[in-house]
Every structure is written in structure tokens, then in C-alpha cells.
Amino acid sequence: MTVITFQNMAVEVKVFLPILSVIWQNDKQLTPVAGPTRCNGRMPVPLQQETTGMSPMMYDRLSRMYDALWGDFTSHYVALIEHLIYKHGLTYARIADLACGTGSLVRDLGMKGHIVHGVDIAPSMIKIARKKTRQFRNVTLRRENMIEFTYRHRFDIISCTFDSINYLAGEKELQAFIKRVSGALKTGGSFVFDLNTEHMYATYQDNVVTHNVNGESFIQRLSYNPRSQIATAMFEFPDGTIEVHQQRPYDARTIKRILARNRMRVVKTYADFSGSPFRPDSHRLICIAEKKIVG
Ligand SMILES: C[S@@+](CC[C@H](N)C(=O)[O-])C[C@H]1O[C@@H](n2cnc3c(N)ncnc32)[C@H](O)[C@@H]1O
């Protein structure tokens, strides 16, 4: 097991943030909040099962540290989305940001005058997003599961950033999610998203990362089970609270196939925000897809 600091692998670790499935407090109290868990001696061990899924309790603790550690990730998306808006010949666009987290992207796009709708399942994250966007009348937020998110008008652009898709619990959920996205997009509209690859999880398995936020340090233990394809990150806080997050990789071919099944085609793929082409050994897939005009 390698011990490394957050600084040494800042960019890479930023992309590994899996599902909260258990909170363990003060060495004694075990409160499962999502997915099956088993208490094995001192550490709660998530069972490696097909259905990981998201719980509304997720990010309860981590949300407080989120912006300090990962809050600037979505800034990369502002230019990308503005470029798409320009390509679509629009001045102002109707945008949905699914799994919007603490709302940084929603805020940045709202500030530019676009009509933005943010959706997230975690109450703790959406609460922060509400605080950040309170002054924007063109911004709405809703706590919902993105697989079945509701909307009144179709969108020009839908985004789902920072490996939020890796939280989906298997291909069935991925299919349901993409179907929903396609249904909510205008014809010709764009879907922008990213996800971690299996190569990424395999590279960083068995790492321990120490984070320090405002003088409080906590540990993130990473592991990956290639058989079940479940990536686990355990966040251990000084007060004994443990949050276990789980994600799973989806390969580019599966993504492409499911998009095609739902009237969408891949327009561009990248491996990073400097525009490097996506390759089989890339750690991240950034994808722009478009809803096809049929007929
Ligand atoms: C790593 S954060 C990314 C947040 C934000 N997109 C960003 O770029 O900072 C993942 C987010 O996905 C949300 N999430 C995961 N699964 C979800 C689901 N099924 N429906 C809605 N939100 C979900 C979590 O609550 C969390 O806020």
C-alpha cells in the first residue's frame, strides 16, 4: 500500500470521489446509509455487490470539505458549455446540470445569464448550492434522483460533471439515466459529461491520500475490485466518522452504444481539459454528445 499526499496527485485524486454508503461514528455507531455493508472488526466493509447506487444521505460529511478540495473542477466546463451555446447560435441557453453538487457550475452559468436548473440527490450538497445561487432568479434547484429528474421545458444543453455518472449502479441505471437525458434534451441539443475509466481506478487502487482542509486532516483510502468493478473510497475523519463511497467504471463503447440507443451520437471525446484525445489507457473520458435529428 502506497502512502501519498494529496499535493502529489492533486489532478488524479480529484477525479476519484465515489458513493457514500456508510457512516461510522465514534468507533461504535454503524449507520448504513446506502448499499449493503458489513462490519468486519473495526472497519465497515462494503459488500461488493452489483447494486451500489446513491443514497440521499450521501455527502453528509464530505460536503463541508467539498468546495475546498474539488470546488474548482467545474470551472473547466464553463468555456466548453459557452462554446456549445455559441455553436448552437444562442445568446442565452436553457441548461440542466445533473448531479450539480455544491452548485459551482450552476452559479457560474447563472451568472452569465443562462437559465440553469440544477439537480442533486444529496440534501447536504443541494443546501450549499442553494446558498451559492440565492441571488439568481434564472437559477432553479431541485433535490432529485437524476435518473428520474423532472422538468417543464426541454434543455439546449445538459451537463453531468466530475464522475457523477460513475455513481450509477450498473448498466441498467446508466441506460435509464441516458434515456432521461435524451428525453429532456431538445433535438440537436448537447449532453456534456465525464467519467472515470477502469484504468484510472486500477492505477490508484490501494492508495491512501491525506487531505487537509482548514487545519482538519482526514484520510481517503482507495481500492478497486476488478471482479465486481467496484471502486471504493473510505473517508476517515478525526472524530471517527467514516464515509464509504463507491463507484464503477463504464467503458467508452458501452457509453456510445447506450447513447445511440437513445437517439444520441458522440460528437467529441477528450481525455482531459487540455484537449488530449481519449485513448484506451486514459484515466478520464470527457464526452460531448448530441441528440440526433431523426427523419
Ligand atoms: C463528485 S460530485 C460532483 C458534483 C458536481 N457535478 C461537481 O462537478 O462538482 C458527485 C455528485 O453526484 C451526486 N449524485 C450521484 N448520483 C446521483 C443521482 N443518482 N442523482 C442525483 N445526484 C447524484 C452526488 O450527490 C454528488 O453531489
The ligand as an ORCA input file, in Angstrom:
! r2SCAN-3c Opt
* xyz 0 1
  C     -18.254     14.213     -7.276
  S     -19.732     15.080     -7.023
  C     -19.800     16.139     -8.449
  C     -20.585     17.387     -8.179
  C     -20.532     18.422     -9.278
  N     -21.076     17.922    -10.513
  C     -19.118     18.900     -9.483
  O     -18.630     18.797    -10.610
  O     -18.513     19.393     -8.532
  C     -20.941     13.880     -7.378
  C     -22.336     14.377     -7.132
  O     -23.226     13.455     -7.754
  C     -24.396     13.427     -6.978
  N     -25.161     12.246     -7.415
  C     -24.697     10.985     -7.567
  N     -25.671     10.174     -8.003
  C     -26.773     10.946     -8.172
  C     -28.093     10.670     -8.618
  N     -28.485      9.435     -8.945
  N     -28.964     11.701     -8.713
  C     -28.580     12.951     -8.362
  N     -27.347     13.254     -7.894
  C     -26.441     12.260     -7.807
  C     -23.878     13.412     -5.562
  O     -24.852     13.746     -4.626
  C     -22.762     14.450     -5.677
  O     -23.218     15.740     -5.379
*
